[in-house]
Amino acid sequence: MDETKQQEQELEEIEDDKKGFIEWVKEHKSQLALIGVSGAALIAMVFGLKNKDSLTKLWMSLKDEIEKGKPLSAKWLEKADLKELEDVRDSVQKAYLNQELSLETRSHMWDLLPKLDNAIGKKKWAGKPYGFPVKSEHGWHLPSD
């Protein structure tokens, strides 16, 4: 009998401890939240200081992607330089000619080629006057001399 009373007393003490802990947490919840936020901020600050170089590189690459746009997007086609456009066009054409790729992928490459050609043409002809076709005595687009 003593054992059952002891067990009941221990259970009551455990229940009282639980209730006391819950009350303490409710009373100090704002302080606990502040400690949690401060701890997370401290960990983030230590992580940031330790990996400053890699975070700087990541930030710069994100900044470049935002400025230029995603590759092959309309914004990227406008912002990319001529060399980059020609390199991408060559790789897209090689992918189109690769018969190991699926037909769906190759048709997507086929659709990209005119977009790249137009962007390259705009870059190459920027600032130059439009040349209307002219027939000379030697034929179309041939010099007269």
ChimeraX attribute file (.defattr): number of C-alpha atoms within 10 A of each C-alpha:
attribute: neighborCount
match mode: 1-to-1
recipient: residues
	/A:1	6
	/A:2	7
	/A:3	8
	/A:4	9
	/A:5	10
	/A:6	11
	/A:7	12
	/A:8	12
	/A:9	12
	/A:10	12
	/A:11	12
	/A:12	12
	/A:13	12
	/A:14	12
	/A:15	12
	/A:16	12
	/A:17	12
	/A:18	12
	/A:19	12
	/A:20	12
	/A:21	12
	/A:22	12
	/A:23	12
	/A:24	11
	/A:25	13
	/A:26	11
	/A:27	11
	/A:28	11
	/A:29	12
	/A:30	11
	/A:31	11
	/A:32	13
	/A:33	11
	/A:34	11
	/A:35	12
	/A:36	12
	/A:37	12
	/A:38	12
	/A:39	12
	/A:40	12
	/A:41	12
	/A:42	12
	/A:43	12
	/A:44	12
	/A:45	12
	/A:46	12
	/A:47	12
	/A:48	14
	/A:49	11
	/A:50	11
	/A:51	11
	/A:52	12
	/A:53	11
	/A:54	11
	/A:55	14
	/A:56	12
	/A:57	11
	/A:58	12
	/A:59	12
	/A:60	12
	/A:61	12
	/A:62	13
	/A:63	12
	/A:64	12
	/A:65	13
	/A:66	12
	/A:67	12
	/A:68	17
	/A:69	18
	/A:70	13
	/A:71	12
	/A:72	15
	/A:73	12
	/A:74	13
	/A:75	14
	/A:76	18
	/A:77	22
	/A:78	16
	/A:79	15
	/A:80	17
	/A:81	13
	/A:82	16
	/A:83	10
	/A:84	12
	/A:85	21
	/A:86	15
	/A:87	11
	/A:88	16
	/A:89	20
	/A:90	14
	/A:91	13
	/A:92	19
	/A:93	16
	/A:94	13
	/A:95	17
	/A:96	22
	/A:97	13
	/A:98	11
	/A:99	10
	/A:100	9
	/A:101	11
	/A:102	10
	/A:103	11
	/A:104	9
	/A:105	12
	/A:106	20
	/A:107	11
	/A:108	13
	/A:109	19
	/A:110	16
	/A:111	12
	/A:112	16
	/A:113	17
	/A:114	12
	/A:115	16
	/A:116	19
	/A:117	14
	/A:118	12
	/A:119	21
	/A:120	22
	/A:121	12
	/A:122	13
	/A:123	17
	/A:124	11
	/A:125	10
	/A:126	10
	/A:127	8
	/A:128	7
	/A:129	7
	/A:130	8
	/A:131	7
	/A:132	7
	/A:133	9
	/A:134	11
	/A:135	12
	/A:136	12
	/A:137	10
	/A:138	10
	/A:139	10
	/A:140	10
	/A:141	12
	/A:142	12
	/A:143	11
	/A:144	9
	/A:145	6
